[in-house]
């Protein structure tokens, strides 16, 4: 060490080079350290921070969805093949998973259903907020209503995630029966029966008809009778009864009557008048004690 120091003082050229290399190495390390540190840019208060598109949540806009669907349905008109084609092609532009309830509201009632069963009007009175290309505006005959039911069936077959949404839709609209006209209830009963027979909706949805106000006004009984009439045309009585039993409704048929004292007599007579003797026979046999 002393020898090296002596050589540095003496001005040895070799030692001078070593000293210079040490200095250069120190400068390089200092430069690298400074470059590795990122300087924060100054920000102004209230500055809007940009977020990635995938992190942004789309605003829930059922009226915008409604407007698009209604426009397409009105342009398609009564041609249900065009309606199905429009609904299929629109799935790439619209979020059926998010707006499934609104979609089925429109296909059933022609617009967005408000609580109670009325159609929600738009804040702009000049804006079209409903369509006649729906079940409630269709002719009240079974063949026509089957075609409308087929439109819904095509949708849930192609988009399986809509099956549960459709079930929830029927549970909702059956509670709203009092808010619909008798003709609308008749159409809904036919479509319900067709979709029960086809397996698109489960028979458990019928339990929603057993609302006190619907039973008291006789709406529940009239509706369930209309459903049974069509259901028994589409399926045999044993199949219907099995479905009712699985849904836990076989023991609740009397609940559709409001008068507790005359339930059994009314049930038998009403079904006979409505040509539902097959249900009576199954019901009576289920009441007999097994040997």
Secondary structure, 3 states (H helix, E strand, C coil): CHHHHHHHHHCCHHHHHHHHHHHHHHHHHHHHHHHHCCCCCCCCCCCCCCCCHHHCCCCCCHHHHHHHHHHHHHHHCCCHHHHHHHHHHHCCCCCCCCCHHHHHHHHHHCCCECCCCCECCCCCCCCCCCCCCCCCCCCCCHHHHHHHHHHHHHHHHHCCCHHHHHHHHHHHHHHCHHHCCHHHHHHHHHHHHHHHHHCCCCHHHHHHHCCHHHHHCCHHHHHHHHHHHHHHHHCCHHHHHHHHHHCCCCCCHHHHCCCHHHHHHHHHHHHHHCCCHHHHHHHHHHHCCCC
